[in-house]
């Protein structure tokens, strides 16, 4: 259904804690507070693990892209369809009837998580480990939010089945079944003993599963302006499986991201990774629907065809975004390739209702292909 402009609330929001304890917390952005999540069938969540925090094995009802915001962790991913491998931090991956993959992850790593992936996460470091999850919820139980299904824990599948069913399925005696079920007192995240040994990662297991956005070749690099790394099927094949693309954008202090809009994506979902700045969004009828100051940790959403632009504060700003198509088309309205340069001078004079001198001045500016504009000298 169509979104009425008057109903839009594009105000950036922070997540709320869903559950947590000594081992860490799980946060999510709720459709009730950010209605555009439900409108665009987008989910957003964040996992924050303290030292020795362990997020027990789970799978989700939605495909996602994970981005490691900070820390070093152990991630374990069990994949239930052929052809997928993934990883990040210290990560483990198991394909159906395949051997386990264990991968180390670090800040800047990104992992595509299609349907059928089971993950667990562990943090052995003193610094908190934080992982962002963005994905689409068209096939989810609830529009605009992820639902996780836990393999273990007080709310895991073992606790749901009767001892008879568990015993027969895994060929276990009743005492062993009761021990298995009764020992799972944690929910979602637990804290392990400091001397507990988790699987060790293998360097070769990262290949094809992880791309580090802070180290990958740049798709856009503008001196004193900004840089972009795009996640696509070439550098992260699993992007094709999740069905949408992503990118990491970094702009320098006082630089501007050119006004532009998405042509073929329902929404552009943006999480501010670091820094801060100002953002404006213009919608239908030339109405400015958002003008605000954004800071690290906030999430905001831009509907299709709405024009968005950002200007960084002195410390610069970076953000991680997904667009709900694997090969998005994004049109910029400034620079040499903008639509303004394509239109004839007479059309611009008539449209703006200005003299040729003003039109010529307008056309003569921004003659490069840049999408980031450094501050003027």
C-alpha positions as CSV (number, residue, x, y, z in Angstrom):
1,X,0.0,0.0,0.0
2,X,1.1,3.5,-0.6
3,X,2.6,5.7,2.1
4,X,0.8,9.0,2.6
5,X,3.3,11.9,2.9
6,X,1.4,13.4,5.9
7,X,1.7,10.2,7.9
8,X,5.5,9.9,7.5
9,X,7.7,10.0,10.6
10,X,11.3,9.8,9.4
11,X,12.8,11.0,12.8
12,X,16.0,9.0,13.6
13,X,15.5,6.5,16.4
14,X,17.7,4.6,18.9
15,X,17.0,0.9,19.6
16,X,15.4,-0.5,22.8
17,X,16.7,-3.4,24.8
18,X,14.7,-6.6,24.2
19,X,16.5,-8.9,26.6
20,X,19.9,-9.2,28.3
21,X,21.9,-10.0,31.4
22,X,25.5,-10.4,32.6
23,X,26.6,-11.6,29.1
24,X,25.2,-8.7,27.1
25,X,22.0,-7.4,25.5
26,X,20.0,-7.6,22.4
27,X,18.4,-4.4,21.1
28,X,15.9,-3.8,18.3
29,X,14.1,-0.9,16.6
30,X,10.4,-1.4,16.9
31,X,7.8,-0.7,14.2
32,X,5.6,1.0,16.8
33,X,8.2,3.7,17.2
34,X,9.6,3.7,13.7
35,X,6.5,3.1,11.5
36,X,8.6,3.1,8.3
37,X,10.0,-0.3,9.3
38,X,6.6,-1.9,9.0
39,X,5.7,0.1,5.8
40,X,8.9,-1.1,4.1
41,X,9.1,-4.6,5.7
42,X,12.5,-3.8,7.2
43,X,14.0,-5.2,10.4
44,X,16.9,-3.7,12.4
45,X,18.6,-4.9,15.5
46,X,21.9,-4.8,17.4
47,X,23.7,-7.4,19.6
48,X,26.0,-6.1,22.3
49,X,28.1,-8.8,24.1
50,X,30.3,-8.2,27.1
51,X,33.4,-10.2,27.8
52,X,32.7,-13.9,27.7
53,X,29.2,-13.2,26.6
54,X,27.7,-16.0,24.4
55,X,24.6,-15.5,22.2
56,X,23.3,-19.1,22.0
57,X,22.5,-20.7,18.6
58,X,19.5,-19.3,16.8
59,X,18.0,-18.8,13.4
60,X,15.8,-16.1,12.1
61,X,12.7,-15.7,10.0
62,X,14.4,-13.0,7.9
63,X,17.5,-12.7,5.7
64,X,20.0,-10.1,7.0
65,X,23.3,-8.3,6.6
66,X,25.4,-8.2,9.7
67,X,28.0,-5.5,10.3
68,X,30.5,-5.6,13.1
69,X,30.5,-2.2,14.7
70,X,33.2,-2.8,17.3
71,X,35.2,-5.5,19.0
72,X,36.5,-9.0,18.2
73,X,34.2,-11.9,18.7
74,X,33.5,-15.5,17.9
75,X,30.7,-16.0,15.5
76,X,29.3,-19.4,14.6
77,X,27.0,-19.8,11.7
78,X,25.2,-23.0,10.8
79,X,23.8,-23.0,7.3
80,X,21.0,-25.3,6.4
81,X,21.3,-25.0,2.6
82,X,24.0,-25.9,0.2
83,X,26.3,-23.3,-1.2
84,X,26.6,-20.7,1.7
85,X,29.6,-19.9,3.7
86,X,30.0,-16.9,6.0
87,X,32.0,-15.5,8.8
88,X,33.2,-12.7,10.9
89,X,35.2,-12.1,14.2
90,X,35.7,-15.6,15.4
91,X,33.0,-17.4,13.4
92,X,31.9,-20.9,12.9
93,X,29.9,-22.1,9.9
94,X,28.3,-25.4,9.2
95,X,26.6,-26.2,5.9
96,X,24.1,-29.1,5.8
97,X,26.1,-32.3,6.3
98,X,29.3,-30.2,6.1
99,X,32.2,-29.7,8.5
100,X,32.3,-26.7,10.8
101,X,33.9,-23.5,9.7
102,X,35.3,-21.2,12.5
103,X,36.1,-17.6,11.5
104,X,37.6,-14.7,13.4
105,X,35.8,-11.4,13.0
106,X,36.7,-7.8,13.7
107,X,35.4,-4.2,13.4
108,X,34.3,-3.4,9.8
109,X,33.4,-7.0,8.8
110,X,30.2,-7.6,7.0
111,X,28.4,-10.9,6.5
112,X,25.4,-11.8,4.4
113,X,22.9,-14.0,6.3
114,X,20.3,-15.6,4.0
115,X,17.4,-17.7,5.2
116,X,18.2,-20.9,7.0
117,X,21.4,-19.6,8.7
118,X,21.9,-20.5,12.4
119,X,24.3,-18.3,14.3
120,X,25.9,-18.1,17.7
121,X,28.2,-15.3,18.8
122,X,30.9,-15.1,21.5
123,X,33.1,-12.3,22.8
124,X,36.4,-13.1,24.5
125,X,37.7,-9.6,24.7
126,X,37.4,-6.9,27.4
127,X,35.8,-4.4,25.0
128,X,32.2,-5.0,24.1
129,X,31.4,-6.6,20.9
130,X,28.6,-4.9,18.9
131,X,27.0,-6.3,15.7
132,X,24.3,-4.5,13.7
133,X,21.7,-6.5,11.8
134,X,19.6,-5.0,8.9
135,X,17.3,-7.1,6.8
136,X,13.9,-7.4,5.1
137,X,10.9,-9.0,6.7
138,X,8.5,-9.8,3.8
139,X,8.4,-13.4,4.9
140,X,8.7,-12.8,8.6
141,X,6.0,-13.5,11.2
142,X,5.7,-9.8,12.0
143,X,6.3,-7.0,9.5
144,X,9.2,-4.7,10.5
145,X,10.9,-6.9,13.0
146,X,13.0,-10.1,13.3
147,X,11.8,-13.2,15.1
148,X,14.6,-15.5,16.3
149,X,14.2,-19.1,17.1
150,X,16.7,-20.5,19.6
151,X,18.1,-24.0,19.5
152,X,19.1,-24.0,23.2
153,X,18.3,-22.0,26.3
154,X,15.2,-21.6,28.5
155,X,13.2,-20.6,25.4
156,X,14.9,-23.1,23.0
157,X,13.4,-26.0,21.1
158,X,14.6,-28.6,23.6
159,X,12.4,-27.0,26.3
160,X,9.4,-27.0,24.0
161,X,9.3,-30.7,23.2
162,X,8.4,-33.3,25.8
163,X,11.1,-35.6,27.3
164,X,9.6,-38.4,25.3
165,X,10.0,-36.6,21.9
166,X,13.5,-35.4,22.7
167,X,14.5,-38.9,23.9
168,X,13.2,-40.6,20.8
169,X,14.6,-38.0,18.4
170,X,18.1,-38.1,19.7
171,X,18.0,-41.7,21.1
172,X,18.7,-40.5,24.7
173,X,17.6,-41.9,28.0
174,X,15.2,-39.9,30.2
175,X,17.9,-38.9,32.8
176,X,20.2,-37.5,30.0
177,X,17.2,-35.6,28.5
178,X,16.3,-34.0,31.8
179,X,19.9,-33.0,32.3
180,X,20.0,-31.4,28.9
181,X,16.8,-29.5,29.3
182,X,17.2,-28.7,32.9
183,X,20.6,-27.1,32.5
184,X,19.4,-24.5,29.9
185,X,18.5,-21.7,32.3
186,X,19.7,-18.8,30.2
187,X,17.6,-17.0,27.6
188,X,19.3,-15.8,24.4
189,X,22.6,-14.6,25.9
190,X,24.6,-16.2,28.7
191,X,28.0,-15.5,30.3
192,X,30.6,-18.3,30.1
193,X,33.4,-19.0,32.5
194,X,36.6,-17.3,31.7
195,X,38.5,-20.6,31.3
196,X,35.9,-22.1,28.9
197,X,37.6,-22.9,25.6
198,X,35.6,-22.0,22.4
199,X,36.6,-23.3,18.9
200,X,39.6,-21.6,17.4
201,X,39.2,-19.8,14.1
202,X,40.9,-20.7,10.9
203,X,42.2,-18.0,8.5
204,X,41.2,-19.8,5.4
205,X,37.6,-20.0,6.6
206,X,37.0,-16.3,6.0
207,X,37.4,-16.6,2.2
208,X,34.1,-16.0,0.5
209,X,32.2,-15.4,3.7
210,X,33.3,-12.0,5.0
211,X,34.3,-8.6,3.5
212,X,35.9,-6.0,5.7
213,X,34.4,-2.7,4.7
214,X,37.3,-0.8,6.3
215,X,39.9,-2.7,4.2
216,X,38.2,-3.5,1.0
217,X,38.9,-1.7,-2.3
218,X,37.0,1.6,-2.5
219,X,34.2,2.0,-5.0
220,X,34.3,5.8,-4.5
221,X,37.3,7.8,-3.2
222,X,37.1,11.6,-3.3
223,X,40.0,13.5,-1.7
224,X,38.9,15.4,1.4
225,X,35.3,14.4,0.5
226,X,34.3,10.8,1.2
227,X,34.7,7.1,0.4
228,X,32.3,4.2,-0.3
229,X,32.5,0.5,-0.2
230,X,29.6,-1.3,-1.8
231,X,28.6,-4.9,-0.9
232,X,27.6,-6.7,-4.0
233,X,27.6,-10.2,-5.5
234,X,31.2,-9.7,-6.8
235,X,32.9,-9.1,-3.4
236,X,30.3,-10.9,-1.2
237,X,28.4,-13.5,-3.3
238,X,25.8,-14.2,-0.6
239,X,24.4,-10.7,-1.2
240,X,22.5,-12.4,-4.0
241,X,21.0,-14.8,-1.6
242,X,19.7,-12.2,0.8
243,X,18.2,-10.2,-2.0
244,X,19.4,-6.7,-1.1
245,X,22.6,-4.6,-1.2
246,X,24.5,-2.6,1.3
247,X,27.3,-0.1,1.6
248,X,29.6,1.7,4.0
249,X,29.9,5.4,3.5
250,X,32.5,7.7,5.2
251,X,32.6,11.5,4.7
252,X,35.2,13.8,6.0
253,X,34.6,16.8,8.3
254,X,32.3,19.5,6.9
255,X,31.9,17.5,3.6
256,X,28.5,17.0,1.9
257,X,26.9,13.9,0.4
258,X,25.2,15.0,-2.8
259,X,21.4,15.2,-2.8
260,X,20.1,12.1,-4.4
261,X,17.3,9.5,-4.5
262,X,16.8,5.8,-4.9
263,X,14.9,4.8,-8.1
264,X,14.3,1.1,-7.6
265,X,14.5,0.4,-3.9
266,X,11.5,0.6,-1.6
267,X,13.5,2.1,1.2
268,X,17.1,3.2,2.1
269,X,17.8,2.2,5.7
270,X,20.7,4.0,7.3
271,X,22.5,3.4,10.6
272,X,25.0,6.0,11.7
273,X,28.2,4.1,12.6
274,X,30.4,7.0,13.8
275,X,30.5,10.8,13.9
276,X,27.6,13.1,13.5
277,X,26.1,15.6,11.1
278,X,23.0,17.2,9.6
279,X,20.5,15.5,7.3
280,X,17.6,16.8,5.2
281,X,15.0,14.8,3.3
282,X,12.6,16.3,0.7
283,X,9.5,14.4,-0.3
284,X,6.5,15.0,-2.6
285,X,5.4,18.5,-3.4
286,X,8.8,19.8,-2.5
287,X,8.1,19.4,1.2
288,X,11.0,19.0,3.6
289,X,9.9,16.0,5.6
290,X,13.1,15.7,7.8
291,X,15.7,18.2,9.0
292,X,17.7,17.0,12.0
293,X,21.0,16.4,13.6
294,X,22.0,12.8,13.5
295,X,24.5,11.0,15.8
296,X,26.2,7.6,16.1
297,X,23.8,4.8,17.0
298,X,20.7,6.2,15.4
299,X,18.7,4.7,12.5
300,X,16.7,6.5,9.9
301,X,14.8,5.5,6.8
302,X,14.3,7.3,3.5
303,X,11.4,6.2,1.2
304,X,11.9,5.6,-2.5
305,X,12.2,8.7,-4.7
306,X,12.6,11.0,-1.6
307,X,15.8,13.1,-1.9
308,X,18.3,13.0,0.9
309,X,21.5,14.9,1.6
310,X,23.9,14.9,4.6
311,X,26.6,17.3,5.8
312,X,29.2,16.0,8.3
313,X,30.2,17.8,11.5
314,X,33.9,18.6,12.0
315,X,34.8,15.0,13.1
316,X,33.2,13.5,10.0
317,X,30.5,10.9,9.7
318,X,30.1,7.3,8.5
319,X,27.0,5.2,8.0
320,X,26.1,1.6,7.0
321,X,23.0,1.3,4.7
322,X,21.0,-1.4,3.0
323,X,18.7,-0.8,0.0
324,X,16.0,-3.3,-0.7
325,X,17.3,-4.5,-4.0
326,X,20.6,-6.3,-4.8
327,X,21.6,-3.8,-7.6
328,X,20.2,-0.4,-6.7
329,X,20.0,2.6,-8.9
330,X,20.8,5.8,-7.1
331,X,20.4,9.2,-8.9
332,X,22.4,12.2,-7.7
333,X,21.1,15.7,-8.3
334,X,24.5,17.5,-8.2
335,X,27.7,16.9,-10.2
336,X,28.6,16.5,-13.8
337,X,26.3,13.5,-14.3
338,X,23.3,15.0,-12.6
339,X,20.0,15.6,-14.4
340,X,20.6,19.3,-14.4
341,X,23.6,18.9,-16.7
342,X,21.5,16.9,-19.1
343,X,18.7,19.5,-19.5
344,X,19.2,22.2,-22.1
345,X,19.9,25.8,-21.0
346,X,16.6,27.0,-22.3
347,X,14.6,24.4,-20.3
348,X,16.4,25.4,-17.1
349,X,15.9,29.1,-17.8
350,X,12.2,28.5,-18.3
351,X,11.8,26.1,-15.4
352,X,13.7,28.2,-12.9
353,X,12.4,31.5,-14.5
354,X,15.8,33.1,-14.4
355,X,18.0,35.0,-16.7
356,X,20.7,33.2,-18.9
357,X,23.4,34.5,-16.6
358,X,22.0,32.9,-13.5
359,X,21.4,29.6,-15.4
360,X,25.0,29.7,-16.7
361,X,26.3,30.2,-13.2
362,X,24.2,27.3,-11.9
363,X,25.3,25.0,-14.8
364,X,29.0,25.9,-14.5
365,X,29.3,24.7,-10.9
366,X,29.9,21.1,-9.8
367,X,31.4,19.9,-13.1
368,X,33.0,16.7,-11.6
369,X,31.5,13.3,-11.1
370,X,31.9,13.6,-7.4
371,X,29.1,12.6,-5.1
372,X,30.8,14.0,-2.0
373,X,31.6,17.7,-1.9
374,X,34.5,18.8,0.4
375,X,34.1,22.1,2.2
376,X,34.8,25.2,0.1
377,X,38.2,26.9,0.6
